Amino acid sequence: MHLSDFIKAKRKSVKLTQPELAEKAGVGLRFIRELEQGKETLRLDKVNQVLQLFGYQVGAVPMKKTTDS
């Protein structure tokens, strides 16, 4: 699952609108919209502010190895 899908699903599961999530996380509405749209360049500190509301944070994870056919 992509981060954008995760955030949107978490937001909807707690019945928050984008403006409500932005206010609770202390970030701008534009940031929430860009986050949920999958913008590739976002400030990690702000991403973590949003994730913190749901008990998560961004962290390093191993990349999946792909095999050539």
BELUR-V881573 format. One record per helix or strand of 2 or more residues. SS is the DSSP state (H for helix, E for strand). FROM is the first residue (numbers start at 0). TO is the last residue. Records with the same first field share a line. If there is no record, write none. Layout:
# BELUR-V881573
SS = FROM-TO ; FROM-TO
This chain:
# BELUR-V881573
H = 2-12 ; 17-24 ; 28-35 ; 43-51
